[in-house]
Amino acid sequence: MMTVIAIDGLKNFDFAWKSINWEAMQNNVNRLQARIVKAVKEGNKEKVRSLQRLLSMSFAAKLLAVKRVSENKGKRTPGVDNRLLDSAKKKLHQVLTLNRAGYHSQPLKRVYIPKKNGKKRPLGIPVMKDRSEQALELQGLDPVSECTADCHSYGFRKMRSTQDATSAIYNALRRKGSANYILEGDIKSCFDCISHEWMLDNIPMHKQKLKIWLKSGYLERGIFHPTKEGTPQGGIISPVLANMVLDGMEDLLKHSFRKQDKIHMVRYADDFVITGSSKELLQYAVKPLLVRFLKERGLSLSAEKTLITHIDEGFDFLGFNFRKYKGKLLIKPAKSSIARIKEKIRTIIKSNKTGTTDNLILALNPIIRGWANYYRHVVSSEVFGKIDHAIWHTTWRWSRRRHPNKSSRWIKNKYFQQEGDRDWVFGEKESSERLLRMGQIHIRRHIKIKADANPYDPLWDDYFAKRSKPKAAGFLNELYQCLSPVR
């Protein structure tokens, strides 16, 4: 009650919110999360649950939960109540309402986002109150999930990335004696079909809250629809719940097959690949085992997306193509990903027919930089060069269309400059804005995270501190190169 009176009596909520020592709050939460990890290692389930309850009551954890939902990408997307945490006063009052007795969630707002295949993916958007409650519980659940996760699961996990997943696949396939066959697995409507009963029986968290979120239902065009299975895509806690449902697949395979079968699994969220010594082994031994494992959880494999491929034919995973050329494994950007980035750039240029050169460059540079940084760790130099050439062609057509009565030399002098040894640099002479080339992004091999590294375990603090230093140095070096004149 004293806390409520103190906050309600504040005159300057913005100052109060900004004056919070967030580093101290995070340190308080980190200490409790480290204790949860220790309890999981000891196998003390009662202590784990006790520490989770303690964390959910922590004022520091509540502050961080509200901060997360009010400052992430979805902060401007309201739920069915159309309310946002867009002021310090609302944020502070939200903190005080978390983890109270008698909590009930509101239905999700159903929206749809387009998928690559032209279909639409359903998303369930919780209200800010429910998002904050989920973020609070997640702080106690995530350390547990990291302790029990499959070693080679990389999706929606702290300090892990798609680059780690590609490196793990490379390690499994790169040798001459490595497996030659790959099962490309995809789980059918994973988030929509997970068994509620299995989650309630096996997920180590506040059971009542979990049941409330799973059974909250959703509103679509004003009509309420109950949810009898699945966990909604769009909830902060949903990716961790889905990961915990699928964890155990790797251990199952490890204990079911011999070393000479060359079974290795790499998973990113609900997409995974499994290597094997023969097509028959994957088809008649591995696949039925996976079917039984998934059936217990209310899931099934997608028939159209689950394929068995020879490494010489190659396969696509996470936007990369893996294929052996005369016995040498090369990882390149997938053709579908190349086609999408070209189309995206063309669309941006076409939509800026009457825009200024600077605005066009400012719209293109983040797209070019983001795509190049994603693929900078694999065999991409040739692809970068081809995309740069395609961009040059498109910008040249854009320039000529603007001045149909001017000569090519005049257009070149206006829109393409010479800087150092480089010619045809897109950007006007009187402006400092220049179009980034993918060829400027240096190829640098990614160092894969250790399979059993746990970011919540203090024993790994030094490892993660050393791992972050090369990244910071590389970023500063890249930034310097981009800001300095090209030589």
C-alpha positions in Angstrom: 0.0 0.0 0.0 2.9 2.3 0.8 4.3 1.7 -2.7 0.9 2.5 -4.3 0.6 5.8 -2.4 4.1 6.8 -3.2 3.6 6.2 -7.0 0.1 7.8 -7.0 1.5 10.9 -5.3 4.2 11.4 -7.9 4.0 14.6 -10.0 6.7 13.8 -12.5 6.1 10.2 -13.7 8.6 10.6 -16.6 11.4 11.6 -14.3 10.5 8.7 -11.9 10.6 6.1 -14.8 13.8 7.5 -16.3 15.6 7.7 -12.9 15.2 3.9 -12.3 18.6 2.2 -12.1 17.9 -0.5 -14.7 21.4 -2.1 -14.4 20.7 -2.7 -10.7 17.2 -4.1 -11.5 18.7 -6.5 -14.1 21.4 -7.6 -11.6 18.8 -8.4 -9.0 16.9 -10.5 -11.5 20.1 -12.2 -12.8 21.0 -13.3 -9.3 17.6 -15.1 -8.9 17.9 -16.6 -12.3 21.3 -18.0 -11.5 19.9 -19.6 -8.4 17.1 -21.2 -10.5 19.8 -22.7 -12.8 21.6 -24.1 -9.8 18.4 -25.6 -8.4 17.6 -27.2 -11.8 21.1 -28.7 -11.9 20.6 -30.2 -8.4 17.3 -31.6 -9.5 15.4 -29.8 -6.8 12.0 -29.1 -8.4 10.5 -27.6 -5.2 13.3 -25.1 -4.9 13.0 -24.2 -8.6 9.3 -23.4 -8.2 9.9 -21.5 -5.0 12.5 -19.3 -6.7 10.2 -18.7 -9.6 7.5 -17.5 -7.2 10.0 -15.3 -5.5 11.1 -13.8 -8.9 7.5 -13.2 -9.9 7.0 -11.2 -6.7 10.2 -9.2 -7.2 9.7 -5.5 -7.9 12.8 -5.5 -10.1 11.3 -8.3 -12.3 8.0 -6.5 -12.6 9.8 -3.3 -13.7 11.8 -5.2 -16.3 8.7 -7.0 -17.6 6.8 -3.8 -18.2 9.9 -2.2 -19.7 10.2 -5.0 -22.2 6.7 -5.0 -23.5 6.5 -1.2 -23.6 9.8 -0.7 -25.5 9.9 -3.6 -28.0 8.7 -3.7 -31.6 5.1 -4.5 -30.6 4.8 -1.5 -28.3 2.5 0.3 -30.8 0.3 -2.8 -31.4 -2.6 -2.9 -28.9 -4.7 -5.9 -28.0 -8.5 -6.1 -28.0 -8.8 -3.2 -25.4 -6.9 -0.8 -27.7 -4.7 0.3 -24.8 -1.0 1.0 -25.0 1.7 1.6 -22.4 2.7 4.8 -24.0 3.4 7.0 -20.9 5.5 6.6 -17.8 2.4 6.9 -15.6 0.7 3.9 -17.3 3.9 1.9 -17.1 4.3 2.5 -13.4 0.7 1.7 -12.7 1.0 -1.5 -14.8 4.0 -2.6 -12.6 1.7 -2.4 -9.5 -1.0 -4.6 -11.0 1.3 -7.5 -11.9 1.1 -10.9 -10.2 -2.1 -10.1 -8.2 -4.5 -12.7 -6.9 -7.6 -13.1 -9.1 -5.8 -12.4 -12.4 -7.7 -13.1 -15.6 -6.6 -12.7 -19.1 -8.5 -11.1 -22.0 -9.0 -12.7 -25.4 -6.4 -12.3 -28.1 -6.8 -10.1 -31.1 -6.5 -12.3 -34.2 -4.5 -10.8 -37.1 -2.9 -12.3 -40.1 0.5 -11.8 -41.7 1.6 -13.0 -45.1 3.9 -16.1 -45.5 6.4 -16.8 -48.2 4.2 -19.3 -49.9 1.3 -16.8 -50.3 -0.7 -18.1 -47.4 -1.3 -16.2 -44.2 -0.1 -16.9 -40.7 -2.5 -16.2 -37.8 -1.2 -14.2 -34.9 -2.8 -13.7 -31.5 -2.1 -10.3 -30.0 -2.5 -10.2 -26.2 -3.4 -7.0 -24.4 -0.5 -5.1 -22.7 -1.5 -6.3 -19.3 -1.3 -10.0 -20.4 2.0 -9.3 -22.2 3.4 -7.9 -19.0 2.3 -10.9 -17.0 3.8 -13.3 -19.6 7.1 -11.3 -19.6 7.2 -11.6 -15.8 6.7 -15.4 -15.8 9.1 -15.8 -18.6 11.9 -14.5 -16.5 11.5 -17.5 -14.2 10.8 -20.0 -17.0 13.6 -19.2 -19.5 16.5 -20.2 -17.1 14.8 -23.6 -16.7 14.3 -24.0 -20.5 18.0 -23.2 -21.1 19.0 -26.0 -18.7 16.7 -28.6 -20.3 16.9 -27.5 -24.0 18.4 -29.6 -26.8 22.0 -28.7 -27.3 21.5 -28.0 -31.0 18.3 -26.0 -30.8 19.0 -22.4 -31.8 15.6 -20.6 -32.4 14.2 -18.1 -29.9 17.0 -18.7 -27.5 19.2 -16.1 -25.7 22.6 -15.6 -27.3 21.9 -18.0 -30.2 21.3 -17.2 -33.8 20.7 -18.7 -37.3 24.4 -18.4 -37.9 25.0 -20.8 -35.0 22.5 -23.2 -36.6 24.3 -23.0 -40.0 27.7 -23.6 -38.4 26.3 -26.7 -36.5 25.0 -28.1 -39.9 28.4 -27.3 -41.4 30.2 -29.3 -38.7 27.9 -32.3 -39.1 28.3 -32.5 -42.9 31.7 -31.0 -43.9 33.9 -34.1 -43.6 34.4 -36.7 -46.3 33.0 -39.4 -44.0 30.0 -37.3 -42.9 26.4 -38.3 -43.6 25.2 -38.0 -47.1 21.5 -37.9 -46.5 19.4 -35.2 -44.8 15.8 -35.3 -43.5 14.4 -31.8 -43.8 11.7 -31.6 -41.2 8.8 -29.2 -40.7 6.1 -29.5 -38.1 2.6 -28.9 -39.4 1.0 -25.8 -37.8 3.2 -26.2 -34.7 2.0 -23.3 -32.6 -1.7 -24.0 -33.4 -1.8 -27.7 -32.6 0.3 -28.2 -29.4 -1.6 -30.2 -26.8 -2.7 -28.1 -23.8 -2.8 -31.2 -21.6 0.8 -32.0 -22.3 2.0 -28.5 -21.6 0.0 -28.3 -18.4 1.5 -31.6 -17.2 5.1 -30.9 -18.3 5.9 -27.1 -18.4 7.5 -26.1 -15.0 5.7 -22.8 -14.3 2.6 -21.3 -12.6 0.0 -23.8 -13.8 -3.0 -21.5 -13.3 -1.6 -18.7 -15.4 -0.5 -21.1 -18.1 -4.0 -22.5 -18.3 -5.5 -19.0 -18.4 -3.3 -18.0 -21.3 -3.9 -21.3 -23.2 -7.7 -21.1 -22.8 -8.0 -17.3 -23.3 -9.5 -17.7 -26.9 -9.4 -15.0 -29.5 -11.6 -12.3 -31.1 -11.9 -12.1 -34.9 -14.3 -9.6 -36.4 -16.0 -9.2 -33.0 -16.7 -12.9 -32.6 -15.2 -14.9 -29.8 -13.5 -18.2 -30.6 -12.3 -20.6 -27.8 -8.8 -22.2 -28.0 -8.7 -25.9 -27.3 -5.2 -26.5 -28.5 -2.0 -24.6 -29.4 -0.2 -21.7 -28.0 -0.7 -18.3 -29.8 1.9 -16.9 -32.1 2.3 -13.3 -30.8 2.6 -14.0 -27.1 6.0 -13.2 -25.5 6.1 -16.5 -23.7 4.9 -18.6 -26.7 8.3 -19.3 -28.4 9.8 -20.6 -25.2 6.7 -22.8 -24.6 7.0 -24.2 -28.1 10.7 -24.9 -27.7 10.1 -26.7 -24.4 7.5 -28.9 -26.1 10.0 -29.9 -28.8 13.0 -30.4 -26.5 14.0 -34.0 -26.0 13.9 -34.9 -29.7 17.7 -34.7 -29.9 18.3 -36.9 -26.8 15.8 -39.4 -28.2 17.7 -39.7 -31.4 21.0 -39.8 -29.6 20.0 -42.8 -27.5 18.1 -44.6 -30.3 20.9 -44.9 -32.8 24.6 -45.9 -33.1 27.5 -43.5 -33.8 28.0 -45.1 -37.2 24.4 -44.1 -38.2 25.7 -40.5 -38.3 22.5 -39.1 -36.8 22.8 -35.4 -36.0 20.0 -33.0 -35.4 19.9 -29.2 -35.8 16.7 -27.4 -34.9 15.6 -23.8 -35.3 12.1 -23.3 -33.7 9.8 -25.8 -35.5 12.2 -26.3 -38.5 14.9 -28.9 -38.3 17.3 -31.1 -40.2 18.6 -34.6 -39.3 21.5 -36.2 -41.0 21.8 -39.9 -41.6 24.0 -42.5 -43.2 21.3 -43.7 -45.6 17.9 -42.7 -47.0 16.3 -45.9 -45.7 17.5 -45.2 -42.1 15.9 -41.7 -42.2 12.7 -42.9 -43.9 12.0 -46.1 -41.9 13.7 -45.6 -38.5 14.1 -41.9 -37.8 10.9 -40.6 -39.3 8.6 -43.0 -37.4 10.4 -42.2 -34.2 9.7 -38.5 -34.7 6.1 -39.2 -35.6 5.5 -41.0 -32.2 7.4 -38.2 -30.3 5.3 -35.5 -31.9 2.0 -37.3 -31.6 2.3 -37.3 -27.8 2.4 -33.5 -27.9 -0.5 -33.2 -30.4 1.8 -32.5 -33.3 2.6 -34.0 -36.7 5.1 -33.6 -39.6 4.1 -31.6 -42.6 4.0 -34.1 -45.5 4.8 -31.5 -48.2 7.7 -30.0 -46.4 9.3 -33.0 -44.8 11.8 -34.3 -47.4 14.9 -36.6 -47.6 17.7 -35.2 -49.7 21.2 -36.2 -50.8 23.9 -33.6 -49.9 25.1 -33.5 -53.5 21.6 -32.2 -54.5 21.7 -29.7 -51.7 18.9 -28.3 -49.5 17.7 -25.0 -48.2 17.4 -24.1 -44.5 16.9 -20.7 -42.9 17.5 -18.9 -46.2 20.8 -20.8 -46.8 21.7 -23.4 -49.4 23.8 -26.3 -48.2 25.4 -28.5 -50.9 28.6 -30.4 -51.6 30.5 -29.7 -54.8 32.9 -32.5 -55.6 33.0 -33.5 -51.9 33.4 -29.9 -50.6 30.5 -28.5 -48.6 29.6 -24.9 -49.4 27.0 -22.7 -47.8 25.5 -20.0 -50.0 22.5 -17.7 -49.9 19.4 -19.6 -51.1 18.1 -18.7 -54.6 14.7 -17.9 -53.2 16.3 -15.4 -50.7 18.3 -13.8 -53.5 15.1 -13.4 -55.6 13.2 -11.8 -52.7 15.9 -9.2 -51.9 16.1 -8.2 -55.5 12.3 -7.9 -55.7 12.2 -5.9 -52.5 14.9 -3.5 -53.8 13.1 -3.1 -57.1 9.8 -2.4 -55.3 11.4 0.3 -53.1 13.0 2.0 -56.1 9.7 1.9 -58.1 7.8 3.4 -55.2 10.3 6.3 -55.1 10.0 7.4 -58.7 9.5 11.0 -57.7 11.4 10.9 -54.4 14.7 12.5 -53.8 18.0 10.7 -54.3 18.8 11.0 -50.6 15.5 9.5 -49.5 15.9 6.6 -51.9 19.4 5.9 -50.5 18.1 6.1 -46.9 15.4 3.6 -47.7 17.7 1.2 -49.5 20.8 1.2 -47.2 19.2 -0.6 -44.2 17.8 -3.3 -46.5 21.2 -3.8 -48.2 23.2 -3.8 -45.0 20.8 -6.1 -43.1 20.7 -8.7 -45.9 24.5 -8.6 -46.4 25.2 -8.9 -42.7 22.9 -11.9 -42.5 24.9 -13.7 -45.2 28.3 -12.3 -44.5 29.4 -15.5 -42.7 29.1 -17.9 -45.7 30.2 -18.1 -49.3 28.5 -14.9 -50.5 31.1 -12.7 -52.3 29.9 -13.7 -55.8 26.3 -13.3 -54.8 27.0 -9.9 -53.3 28.7 -8.8 -56.5 25.7 -9.9 -58.7 23.2 -8.2 -56.4 25.3 -5.0 -56.5 25.3 -5.2 -60.3 21.5 -5.7 -60.3 21.1 -2.7 -58.0 23.3 -0.6 -60.3 21.1 -1.5 -63.3 17.9 -0.6 -61.4 19.3 2.8 -60.1 20.5 3.6 -63.6 17.1 3.0 -65.1 15.6 5.1 -62.2 18.0 7.9 -63.1 17.3 7.9 -66.8 13.6 7.8 -66.3 13.7 11.0 -64.4 15.6 12.8 -67.2 14.5 11.3 -70.5 15.9 14.3 -72.5 19.4 14.4 -70.9 22.5 12.6 -72.1 23.9 9.5 -70.4 27.0 11.5 -69.5 24.9 14.2 -67.8 22.9 11.6 -65.8 26.1 9.8 -64.8 27.7 13.0 -63.5 24.5 13.9 -61.5 23.7 10.6 -59.9 26.9 8.5 -59.9 30.1 9.8 -58.4 33.8 8.7 -58.4 35.3 8.1 -54.9 38.8 6.9 -54.7 39.2 3.8 -56.9 35.5 3.4 -57.2 33.3 4.8 -60.0 29.6 4.7 -60.3 28.9 5.4 -56.7 25.2 6.2 -56.4 24.5 9.6 -54.8 24.4 13.2 -55.8 27.6 15.2 -55.7 26.3 17.9 -53.3 25.0 15.3 -50.9 26.9 13.1 -48.4 24.5 10.2 -48.8 25.9 7.2 -50.8 24.3 3.9 -51.6 26.0 1.0 -49.8 27.4 -1.8 -51.8 27.2 -5.4 -50.5 30.8 -5.8 -51.6 31.8 -3.4 -48.9 30.6 -5.9 -46.2 33.6 -8.2 -45.6 33.0 -12.0 -45.4 33.9 -13.2 -41.9 33.4 -16.7 -40.6 31.0 -17.0 -37.6 32.3 -18.7 -34.5 29.6 -21.1 -33.3 28.4 -20.9 -29.7 29.3 -23.9 -27.6 26.5 -26.4 -27.6 26.0 -26.5 -23.8 26.6 -22.8 -23.1 23.9 -21.4 -20.7 23.7 -17.5 -20.5 21.9 -17.8 -17.1 24.7 -19.9 -15.6 27.4 -17.7 -13.9 30.0 -20.4 -14.9 29.6 -19.2 -18.4 30.0 -15.5 -17.7 33.6 -15.3 -18.8 32.8 -17.2 -22.0 30.0 -14.9 -23.1 32.1 -11.8 -22.1 35.0 -13.0 -24.4 32.5 -14.0 -27.1 31.0 -10.5 -27.2 34.3 -8.7 -27.5 35.1 -9.7 -31.1 31.6 -8.8 -32.2 31.9 -5.3 -30.7 35.3 -4.8 -32.3 34.0 -6.0 -35.7 31.0 -3.7 -35.5 33.2 -0.7 -34.7 35.6 -1.6 -37.6 32.6 -1.9 -40.0 31.2 1.4 -38.8 34.5 3.1 -39.4 34.7 1.7 -42.9 31.2 2.8 -43.8 31.8 6.3 -42.5 35.3 6.7 -44.0 35.8 7.7 -47.6 36.2 4.6 -49.9 39.7 4.0 -51.0 
